[in-house]
């Protein structure tokens, strides 16, 4: 099943590359992964108190530490934790 999923992702990445070329998009990264990462950053930027936990579950990550690899700067992560109310 995982092999089939990887083949689908590869096909989508080929299509995205064609779209990028056709429309001369000036983006560095345009792939399934970059779209997923952009989505994650948008959810995080909404300053939801539990954004990292929600993203961890959505992305099926085993820990919040893996989810933090979205490219978030350390101070943004600390602000998210500071905004949590217990």
Beta strands, then each sheet from edge to edge (+ up, - down):
end
